[in-house]
Amino acid sequence: MYQVTKLHYHRLSKQLDISFDDGMKVTLSTEFLRTHSPSAEVQGHSPEQAQLVLNKQNVTLNAIEPVGHYAVRLCFDDGHNSGLFSWQYLRKLCTNHQVLWAQYQEKVQQHHKNKDSVPIKFVP
């Protein structure tokens, strides 16, 4: 079980530095954190219910609220604040950042490619 030892938010660059007790330090964008929020609003209650969160390039953090000794609530300026980022979830995001971001970008591309298509059902 990893522990977060320090969180430092950079308002101008919209980046959050996350330091762990084993020396790992990673910087994540608020866009990445917002689009990967652990809340049910984003993740759903199963993988099939996960929502694609779009247009969060300019989102910032209004507050970082500690939750016990195991998590933090990130309050975004778009009003989203329902996700509790546990230390273990933050570690997962940090460890898998490149893969998760690439998967997200692919979903966004697919969404934009398909957003104007209209399914047509032919009835004989």
For each residue, the residues with C-beta under 8 A, 3 or more apart:
1: 87 88
2: 20 21 22 24 87 88 91
3: 20 21 69 87
4: 7 18 19 20 21 72 87 90
5: 19 20 21
6: 17 18 19
7: 4 16 17 18 19 64 72
8: 16 17 19
9: 15 16 17 61 64
10: 13 14 15 16 17
11: 14 60
12:
13: 10
14: 10 11 29 30 31 58 59 60 61
15: 9 10 27 28 29 30
16: 7 8 9 10 27 28 29 30 33 61 74
17: 6 7 8 9 10 25 26 27
18: 4 6 7 25 26 27 28 90 94
19: 4 5 6 7 8 24 25
20: 2 3 4 5 23 24 25 87 91 94
21: 2 3 4 5
22: 2
23: 20
24: 2 19 20 91 94
25: 17 18 19 20
26: 17 18 94 97
27: 15 16 17 18
28: 15 16 18 32 33 93 94 97
29: 14 15 16 32 33
30: 14 15 16 33 34 56 59 60 61 76
31: 14 34 35 56 57 59
32: 28 29 35 36 93 97 100 101 104
33: 16 28 29 30 36 37 74 85 93
34: 30 31 37 53 56 59 76 78 80
35: 31 32 42 53 56 104
36: 32 33 42 93 100 104
37: 33 34 41 42 43 53 74 80 82 83 85
38: 42 43 83 84 85 86 89
39: 42 43 80 82 83 84
40: 43 44 45 82
41: 37 51 80 82 83
42: 35 36 37 38 39 50 51 53 83
43: 37 38 39 40 49 50 51
44: 40 47 48 49 50 51
45: 40 49
46: 49
47: 44 50
48: 44
49: 43 44 45 46
50: 42 43 44 47
51: 41 42 43 44
52: 107 108 111
53: 34 35 37 42 56
54: 108 111
55:
56: 30 31 34 35 53 59 78
57: 31
58: 14
59: 14 30 31 34 56 76 77 78
60: 11 14 30 76 77
61: 9 14 16 30 64 74 75 76 77
62: 75 76 77
63: 73 74 75 81
64: 7 9 61 72 73 74 75
65: 72 73 75
66: 71 72
67: 70 71 72 73 84
68: 71
69: 3
70: 67 86 87
71: 66 67 68 84 85 86 87 89
72: 4 7 64 65 66 67 84 85 90
73: 63 64 65 67 81 83 84 85
74: 16 33 37 61 63 64 81 83 85
75: 61 62 63 64 65 80 81
76: 30 34 59 60 61 62 79 80 81
77: 59 60 61 62
78: 34 56 59
79: 76
80: 34 37 39 41 75 76 83
81: 63 73 74 75 76
82: 37 39 40 41
83: 37 38 39 41 42 73 74 80
84: 38 39 67 71 72 73
85: 33 37 38 71 72 73 74 89 90 93
86: 38 70 71 89 90
87: 1 2 3 4 20 70 71 90 91
88: 1 2 91 92
89: 38 71 85 86 92 93
90: 4 18 72 85 86 87 93 94
91: 2 20 24 87 88 94 95
92: 88 89 95 96
93: 28 32 33 36 85 89 90 96 97 100
94: 18 20 24 26 28 90 91 97
95: 91 92
96: 92 93 99 100
97: 26 28 32 93 94 100 101
98: 101 102
99: 96 102 103
100: 32 36 93 96 97 103 104
101: 32 97 98 104 105
102: 98 99 105 106
103: 99 100 106 107
104: 32 35 36 100 101 107 108
105: 101 102 108 109
106: 102 103 109 110
107: 52 103 104 110 111
108: 52 54 104 105 111 112
109: 105 106 112 113
110: 106 107 113 114
111: 52 54 107 108 114 115
112: 108 109 115
113: 109 110
114: 110 111 117
115: 111 112
116:
117: 114
118:
119:
120:
121:
122:
123:
124:
